[in-house]
Every structure is written in structure tokens, then in C-alpha cells.
Amino acid sequence: MTTAAAPPRVPEAIHRRRWAILSTLVLALLVVVLDNSILNVAMKTIATPAPVGLGATQSDLEWSINSYTLVFAGLLFTSGLLGDRFGRKRALLAGMVVFGIASLLSALAGSPGELVGYRALMGVGAALAMPATLAIIMNVFERSEQPKAIGIWAGAVGLAIAVGPITGGLLIEHFWWGSVFLINVPIVIVAVIAMLVLVPESKDPNPGKLDPVGVGLSIIGLVALIYGIIKGGELADFTAVEAWAPMLVGVAALLTFVWFEKRTPFPALDVTWFRNKVFSASVVVVGVVFFALMGVSFFGVFYIQSVRGYSALQAGAMMLPLAVGQLIFAPRARLVVDRFGVAATCAAGMLLIAVGFVGYVLLTATTPIWVLNVLGLLMGIGMAHVMPPVTVAIMGSLPREKAGAGSAVNNTFRQVGGSLGVAVLGAVLSTVYRDGMSDTLNQLPDGLRDKAGESLEATLAIADRMGPKGAALIGPAHDSFISAMHVVAALSAGITVAGALLAWFLLPRRTAAPGGPAAAATAADQPGPARETAAADA
């Protein structure tokens, strides 16, 4: 018995220009993701007194990053809902315009406080734009092509993460610190013009009534939770009231949000989506991957620059294998999924990432640098076989008209997982490093002891100030940092293996992705939204 092919659901005029639309969306995605990694290279220059920099303190530098992360993560979910209700193209255009204006203001900031404020405004723009990119992909590609399109989308994220430090290094070497923000402006202008010409409008045809209580609770919960996580990471102490109190407020607000959404007739988020084990497992896997990966990228930079002595530009170049692995394999991950299924592909990808972390456990101060490049390539290939399939699983398990909300949930778990990774694994790194240096630091004067124990960078700065006497600090500092890195890498490997088991047992085994050879059979086995979507597609 044969079944007639499902009729196309994308208008022919849009279908013909779908790859041009995807290129435009990738451009928007690149500038948003690239900006967060490009800033890291400029930190040292921004800390330099005027006129070279802004004379920013360590706290100023941290909040120039954290203000963006905090606003971005806090508004992601709400922005996805706004896109579904008022139009994803409108949300994308508004986000890019706000991002471009805030980038220009950041480049011209005259004080650290201004930079922190303008970075927060950039977070507003990014939060509006990022969920819309994935939601639009789901509405301009047929089911059969969505895995390939999402693979390209995921590969672009990896490329931006790697290209950011290289671009930042080149700009800092030839221009002033504000150029790392000013470069966004022409890219945004080109992207906005292309969006106006190419990108079609789409929205939820039946959005229901607004849910201001739910939206408000989601913002309060996410902002408070992320703030507490960031603060705990800064203090390297999650038992401090400044860390656990906002985290407690955030968790309480999010639990209240879930309680309220289950009872209101027009919920901002249909919490029954989480009854679908494919949806739930996929978003958790996303969070786990970014928890581990952001933690390792945090210590990787210091290992390359502070221990091995490479420049910021060279350190950025060493991120290229990670990007190349994602760029080459992410668009092709659908072929592996078609053959082996989502569960096997994602579990294998997670195990590859775990092997990369195990490699970090074996690194020393004299390990050949090509080993680091191989580990990066291995982890990039692993990421390429995790992110596209789970993103397709998340988006494919929801009705198309809810694409903005689904994209927002996906990106929210990614951002929360990444923030937790930097904060928790960063705190572990600091604690183990400080314990390893305790005997050496006890030999320093009281005025220098606490400062030198803050981090590897702080110890090396104190050693430089002490002149020849400080040379005795350098060797123990490197050894203690490498030992701390080994602990964090081992912890990351364990967390990633747990994610692999989660993927193996909870993600679908027989299906590739929406439109794959066994999609209908697997969707029929799935509860809730996945079955309804499959029925609508049939």
C-alpha cells in the first residue's frame, strides 16, 4: 500500500528563495553570536586607562559580558512569544535594528558604566532576533529539508564562536577597542536590507489572549536565576547570600510560572509540551552540552594564553578546528540520523565530546599544540552530531505555528546551560587552583596573598609586580592551574556521558527527523504534540 506524498505547505514563491532566506538568517545569527566571543579579546585593552581604553575594573569587565548575557537569556522566551504573536519578521528586524544601534553606542561609550548599559541593550536586540531565525526556518522549509537547514544554522553558530576571537584580535591589533562593536553596524545594515527584500512574514494564526502574568513570571524567574548563577561564579561561592538568594527567587518564580500556566486558559507556554519525552529530553541535552562546553572554553583560553604563552589572535585561531568540525559535519548530520536514528547519533556525538574532555585531562604544560587542535576538531564533530538532531527534534515535536516559542525554549536552555557551565565549572576551577596554591601563597605578605589567589592571571600579575622574586610563583601557578583544569575537564566528561545516556534512552531510535524515512512511525509512538504534528503532516 502506498501513501500519497504530502502536499507542499510552503508557497512556491517562498520555496524558490529559501536558500537565500537562510543565508540572510545565518548572517543575522553570525553577528549576534560572534559579538559575544569577539569581546573577550578586547578585555585587556578596555581595562587600559584612557585614551587607549576605558580604565575598566575587573567588575566592569565582567558586567560588560554579564549584562548582555543576563538580558539576552531573560528575554529569549518572551521574544519568541512576541514573534509568534506579532510576526517573526517584525521581531527579527526590530532585534537587528536595536542590536545595530546598541553596537554603535557601545563603540562610542565614554565610560565603563555606559558600556555595560549599551551591552544590555544589545542583549535586547539579540533576544528578539535569535529565536526568530530558527522559527522562520521552520516556516520557509518543507519538513524534508528542515534537518539540512537546521544543520547549516547550527554550523553557523560554531563558526561564529570560533571566528569571533580571530576577528577581535585582528581589529585590536589595527584599530581601537570600539572597533569590535563598530564592525557589527555595516553587517546589520546589509542584513536588514536583505531581510526586507527576502524574508516572508509568518505568525501564529490563533495566538489567543495575552498572558502578561506568565510573561512577567518568566522574565523575573530567568533574570533572577541567571543573575544568581553569574554572581555565584564571580564569588566562586554559591553559598553566599548574593548568589543563592536571587537563584531561590528565580526558581520560585519559574515554579509559580509553571503552576500558573497549567491553570490559565491562554498560557504563554503550553507546559504539556514537556510531557513529550522527545521534547523534554532534547532541551535537557542542549543544556547539558552547553554546560560542559562553555565550562571548557572558559579554562581553555587561559591554558592557551597564560600557560602556553600564545597571543589572543593565536588563541582564537586554535578555535578554528572546533568550528571546522561543526561547519563540515553539521549540515550532513541528517544523513547519519537517517541511517542510525536520533538516539544513536546524539549519544555517539556526546561520547565524542566526552572523549575530547578526557583529552584535556591528559594535557600538560609541554603537550604538542597539535593535540589541542585534534581535540577541538573531535569536539566540533561531536557537537555537529548533537545540536542539529536535537534542534530538529525540538522544533519537529511542536506545531509549526508555535515555532517561535519552541525556538525560544531551545535557546533558553542553551543559554542557561552555558551560564551554569561558566559559573559552576569556573567556581570549581578557582577553588581547586586556590587550594593547590595555598602553600606557595602562604609565603607572600598578607596584602598580596588574597589577591594572588584569585586566579592564574592574578597570580601572574603579582609575580610580574614582584620582579625577580616573583619568578618563584610562576611554576607552581602553572602546575596548580593545570591540575584544576584536569578536575574540571573530568567533571565535564562525566556530565557529557550522563547526557549521552539520556539521549540514548529517551530520544527516538527509529526515526531520523521530520520527513525522514521512519518519521511517521516514530511520531505515532510519541505522545502529545509530536503525534498531532505528524497527523497534520500526513
Secondary structure, 3 states (H helix, E strand, C coil): CCCCCCCCCCCHHHHHCHHHHHHHHHHHHHHHHHHHHHHHHHHHHHHCCCCCCCCCCHHHHHHHHHHHHHHHHHHHHHHHHHHHHHCHHHHHHHHHHHHHHHHHHHHCCCCHHHHHHHHHHHHHHHHHHHHHHHHHHHHHCCHHHHHHHHHHHHHHHHHHHHHHHHHHHHHHHHCCCCHHHHCHHHHHHHHHHHHHHHCCCCCCCCCCCCCHHHHHHHHHHHHHHHHHHHHHHHHCCCCCHHHHHHHHHHHHHHHHHHHHHCCCCCCCCCHHHHHCHHHHHHHHHHHHHHHHHHHHHHHHHHHHHHHCCCCHHHHHHCCHHHHHHHHHHHHHHHHHHHHHCHHHHHHHHHHHHHHHHHHHHCCCCCCCHHHHHHHHHHHHHHHHCCHHHHHHHHHHCCCHHHHHHHHHHHHHHHHHHHHHHHHHHHHHHHHHHHHHCHHHHCCCCHHHHHHHCCCHHHHHHHHHHHHHHHHHHHHHHHHHHHHHHHHHHHHHHHHHHHHHHHHHHHCCCCCCCCCCCCHHHHHHHCCCHHHHHHHHHC
